[in-house]
């Protein structure tokens, strides 16, 4: 039949919205889950926080955790700490990381923690539900900075106090301050913890040390034009690299001080240029299942838009609010 070929799915140039935000809006209505549609509307279209809250609630389980592929890497209905970390980021963005819901969530975290008080990525569970191959299921999973760091950081940033946080915070400090050869996602998780840690002097010192490691070990691409010259981290897909904007997502992050204004500017230019013709941003990680990849793109797109806006980059065609946003000095 006419129009059945794949090229007919690409909109003609005349129908492509003129601004990055308008192109992204079209992408969300065409592609995203209800949750990401509601989040986009809240952050960029004046939508209601209640609508996001309702959509997020559909992923909540009776045990107080989140499941149902909230994080697209883990399919199935079961609660996993990776889903919890994702849910907390959403609630933090709404300004609703408080109250009885968080109390129940902390009780859930207490029940699922490892012996050292930390969170694994995936809980022991029947292996019938599919998940990304880089998140294997263990009978006795170890505590991981990957999940514990972001969860603890968000809870501290929102001034949540719960007994679970004491040992989990100690675990994060021990891991962060003893990182020697961190992986890219460990770096991101360490930053998420340090940006919310209540001991700010200690956090600044730890971030300074980690920033020097990141630069010495070339864990972050400082010039996207030369990204092929940077080492590929074992286990990562081709092109799955960290850029400055991936670790310093906002100008107030401690990781912003790891990069010069020129380096962060190049990274933001690269991020802005990554918007594809359909209005979304690509996912730079192993594509292991069609559904996971499809659901991940709106999440990546929302993160890109929020980062660009945080740095004052124009999304609507208006002049930038403050394009330079200088950060503190580089780690010595």
C-alpha positions in Angstrom: 0.0 0.0 0.0 1.2 3.6 -0.6 3.0 5.1 2.4 3.9 1.8 4.0 7.7 2.3 3.6 9.7 3.5 6.6 10.6 6.8 4.9 6.9 7.8 5.0 7.2 8.0 8.8 9.7 10.9 8.6 7.9 14.2 8.7 8.6 16.6 5.8 10.9 19.5 6.7 8.0 22.0 6.4 6.2 20.2 9.2 9.1 20.1 11.7 8.5 22.6 14.6 11.0 25.4 14.6 12.4 25.3 18.1 14.1 22.6 20.2 11.3 22.6 22.7 8.5 22.4 20.1 10.3 19.5 18.4 10.6 17.8 21.7 7.0 18.3 22.5 6.0 16.6 19.3 8.3 13.7 20.2 6.7 13.2 23.6 3.2 13.1 22.3 4.2 10.6 19.6 6.5 8.4 21.6 6.6 8.7 25.4 4.8 6.8 28.2 2.1 8.7 30.0 4.5 9.3 32.9 7.1 11.1 30.7 4.4 13.0 28.9 3.1 14.3 32.3 6.7 15.1 33.4 7.4 17.1 30.2 4.1 19.0 30.6 4.9 19.8 34.2 8.5 21.0 33.6 7.9 22.9 30.3 4.2 23.5 29.7 2.9 24.6 33.1 1.3 21.2 33.8 0.1 20.1 37.2 2.3 18.1 39.6 -0.7 16.1 40.6 -0.8 14.6 37.1 2.8 13.4 37.4 2.1 12.1 40.9 -0.8 10.1 39.6 1.1 8.6 36.7 4.0 7.7 39.0 1.6 6.0 41.5 0.7 3.4 38.9 4.2 1.9 39.4 3.9 1.7 43.2 3.7 -1.7 44.7 2.1 -2.8 48.0 5.5 -3.4 49.6 6.3 0.4 49.3 8.7 0.0 46.4 8.3 0.7 42.7 8.2 -1.8 39.8 6.5 -2.4 36.5 9.6 -1.3 34.5 9.6 2.3 35.9 13.3 2.1 35.0 13.0 0.5 31.5 16.1 -1.7 32.1 14.1 -4.0 34.5 10.9 -5.4 33.2 8.1 -7.0 35.1 6.1 -6.0 38.2 8.6 -6.6 41.0 10.1 -3.8 43.2 13.8 -3.1 42.7 16.1 -0.4 44.2 16.8 0.8 40.7 13.2 1.7 40.3 13.2 3.4 43.7 16.1 5.6 42.7 14.2 6.6 39.5 11.0 7.4 41.5 12.9 9.6 43.9 14.4 11.6 41.1 10.9 12.3 39.8 9.5 13.2 43.2 12.5 15.5 43.8 11.8 17.3 40.6 8.2 17.8 41.7 9.2 19.1 45.1 7.3 16.2 46.7 10.0 14.2 48.3 8.5 14.3 51.8 5.6 13.0 54.0 4.2 9.6 54.7 5.0 8.3 51.3 8.7 8.7 51.9 8.4 7.2 55.4 6.9 4.1 53.8 9.6 4.1 51.2 12.3 4.2 53.8 10.8 1.3 55.6 10.9 -0.6 52.3 14.5 0.3 51.9 15.3 -1.0 55.4 13.8 -4.3 54.5 15.6 -4.8 51.2 19.1 -3.5 52.3 22.2 -5.6 52.3 24.1 -6.5 55.5 26.2 -3.3 55.2 23.0 -1.1 55.0 23.3 -0.4 51.3 21.0 -1.1 48.3 21.7 -3.7 45.6 20.7 -2.8 42.0 18.4 -5.8 41.6 16.8 -7.8 44.4 16.9 -11.6 44.4 13.8 -12.7 42.5 12.4 -15.3 40.2 14.4 -15.0 37.0 11.4 -15.2 34.7 11.2 -11.4 34.3 13.6 -10.0 31.7 16.2 -7.4 32.5 19.2 -5.7 30.9 22.2 -8.1 30.7 24.3 -5.5 32.5 22.1 -5.8 35.6 22.4 -9.5 36.5 20.4 -11.1 39.2 22.2 -12.6 42.2 21.0 -14.8 45.0 23.0 -12.7 47.5 23.5 -9.3 45.7 26.0 -6.9 47.0 25.3 -3.3 48.0 26.1 -0.9 45.2 26.9 2.8 45.0 25.0 2.8 41.7 21.7 2.8 43.5 22.5 3.7 47.1 24.3 7.0 46.2 21.4 8.6 44.3 18.8 7.5 46.8 20.8 8.8 49.8 21.7 12.0 48.0 18.1 12.8 47.1 16.8 12.0 50.6 19.5 14.2 52.3 18.8 17.1 49.8 15.2 17.0 50.9 16.2 16.9 54.6 14.7 13.5 55.2 15.8 11.9 58.4 15.2 8.2 58.9 17.2 5.4 60.7 17.9 3.7 57.4 20.0 6.7 56.2 22.7 6.4 58.9 24.3 3.2 57.7 23.5 3.9 54.1 25.3 7.3 54.3 28.3 5.6 55.9 28.4 3.1 53.1 28.4 5.9 50.5 31.1 7.8 52.2 33.3 4.7 52.4 32.8 3.9 48.7 33.2 7.4 47.4 36.3 8.2 49.4 38.0 5.0 48.4 37.2 4.9 44.7 40.4 4.2 42.8 39.3 3.2 39.3 35.6 4.1 39.1 33.4 3.2 36.2 31.4 6.0 34.5 28.1 5.2 36.3 29.9 5.0 39.6 31.1 8.6 39.0 27.5 9.7 38.3 26.3 8.0 41.4 29.0 9.5 43.5 28.2 13.0 42.3 24.5 12.4 43.1 25.4 11.4 46.6 27.9 14.3 47.1 25.5 16.9 45.8 23.0 16.0 48.6 25.4 15.0 51.4 24.8 17.1 54.5 28.5 17.4 55.4 29.3 20.0 52.8 33.0 20.4 53.7 33.6 16.7 53.5 31.6 16.5 50.2 33.7 19.3 48.7 36.9 17.5 49.6 35.6 14.2 48.2 34.5 15.9 45.0 37.8 17.6 44.6 39.6 14.2 44.8 37.1 12.5 42.5 37.4 15.3 39.9 41.1 14.8 39.8 40.7 11.0 39.3 38.1 11.7 36.5 40.5 13.9 34.6 43.6 11.8 35.2 41.9 8.6 34.1 40.1 10.3 31.2 36.7 9.1 32.3 34.9 12.1 30.9 35.2 13.3 27.3 36.4 16.9 27.6 36.2 17.6 23.8 33.3 15.9 22.0 35.0 16.5 18.7 37.8 14.2 19.7 35.7 11.6 21.6 37.1 8.7 19.6 40.5 9.4 21.3 39.0 8.7 24.7 39.2 5.1 26.1 36.2 2.9 25.9 35.1 1.6 29.3 34.9 -2.2 29.5 31.4 -3.5 29.1 30.0 -0.3 27.6 28.5 -0.1 24.1 30.3 1.9 21.3 29.8 5.6 22.0 28.6 5.0 25.6 30.9 7.6 27.1 30.5 10.3 29.8 30.5 13.9 28.8 30.8 16.9 31.2 27.1 17.6 31.1 26.4 13.9 32.2 28.1 14.4 35.5 27.5 18.2 36.1 23.8 18.2 35.2 23.3 21.5 36.9 25.7 24.5 37.3 25.4 24.2 41.1 26.7 20.6 41.1 30.0 20.0 42.8 31.1 18.3 39.5 30.8 21.6 37.7 34.1 22.6 39.2 35.8 19.8 37.4 35.5 21.5 34.1 36.5 24.9 32.6 33.9 27.2 31.1 35.2 26.2 27.6 34.8 22.5 28.4 31.3 22.7 29.8 30.4 25.0 26.9 31.6 22.4 24.3 29.7 19.7 26.1 26.5 21.6 26.1 26.9 22.4 22.4 27.3 18.7 21.8 24.2 18.0 23.9 22.1 20.6 22.1 23.2 19.3 18.7 22.2 15.7 19.7 18.5 16.4 19.2 17.3 14.2 16.4 14.9 14.9 13.6 12.0 13.5 15.4 12.6 15.8 18.4 14.1 13.3 20.8 17.6 12.6 22.0 19.4 9.3 21.4 20.3 6.7 24.1 24.0 6.0 24.4 23.9 2.5 25.9 23.5 -1.1 24.9 20.2 -1.6 23.1 19.1 -5.0 24.5 15.3 -4.9 23.9 13.1 -2.8 21.7 10.6 -1.8 24.4 13.4 -0.7 26.8 15.1 1.4 24.1 11.8 3.0 23.1 10.9 3.9 26.7 14.4 5.1 27.5 14.5 7.8 24.8 11.9 10.1 26.3 13.7 9.8 29.7 17.0 10.8 28.0 15.2 13.6 26.1 13.8 15.0 29.3 17.2 14.9 31.0 18.7 16.7 28.1 16.1 19.4 28.1 16.4 19.9 31.9 20.2 20.2 31.7 20.2 22.6 28.8 17.6 24.8 30.6 19.6 24.7 33.9 22.6 26.2 32.1 20.5 28.8 30.4 20.6 27.4 26.9 17.7 28.6 24.7 15.0 26.0 24.0 12.3 28.3 22.6 14.2 30.5 20.2 14.6 33.2 22.9 18.1 34.5 23.7 20.0 32.5 26.4 19.4 33.6 30.0 23.0 33.1 31.0 24.9 30.9 28.7 28.2 30.9 30.5 27.3 30.1 34.1 30.9 29.9 35.3 31.7 27.2 37.9 34.3 27.1 40.7 37.9 26.4 40.0 39.2 23.1 38.7 40.3 20.5 41.2 44.0 21.0 42.1 
